[in-house]
């Protein structure tokens, strides 16, 4: 289709989009029910003005006043742990979904006051679908029992839900991809106290790159919840001399949890 010359472009454009008849036509047909008084603004723009007060509310531009528009995420996550576990089981948000056996969600009481967080599932966890079930898990069970806790009256989870190949540290993009499950799980659990097990968990939750030695043995806060940091049981298996220090950490954690107002 040939493009009209500049002198006829407005007439051509208005006819093509079907918004209004060209002004020249309107002026030539005043006697056919059209107003003889045409506002100057119409002559300048070629389009009749639309009074703001007559626009339906739902047609008002969301970008008025340059205010940002927030669009909700498609769908919503389940509002119970069982439903969230089921939803997470089919997650494909990162490359770990291609190498895992299964998603390792969490274990323990959904009403527990104390939440333990590790870094990622290992080989046995990936096979059994439960966090801390290998040798490190057996040591954690013993540490819990030493302060009269058990897997049934605390809650245990990891920063990410799928095993990294070779038990390597999770990549930042994997941690980010798993954040929606981590955050939703945290919100449902509503813990009163959190214990972070190891460097990876501590750095992720506390949003820091500080070494574990600078974080361990003192209280922190995350989302208004007191947070305690100690060694990961897997590290204690490699460094048995640190078990005595970890025992002291667990005792201090227990004392805090039993303090009035906790």
Secondary structure, 3 states (H helix, E strand, C coil): CCCCCHHHHHHHHHHHHCCCCCHHHHHHCCCCCCCCCCCHHHHHHCCCCCCHHHCCHHHCCCCHHHCCCCCCCCCCCCCCHHHHHHHHCCCCCCHHHHCCCCCCCCEECCCCCEEEEECCCCHHHHHHCCCCCCHHHHHHHHHHHHCCCCCCCCEEEECCCCCCHHHCCCCHHHHHHHHHHHHHHHHHHCCCEEEEECHHHHHHHHCCCCCHHHHCCCCEEECCEEEEEECCHHHHHHCHHHHHHHHHHHHHHHHHHHCCCC
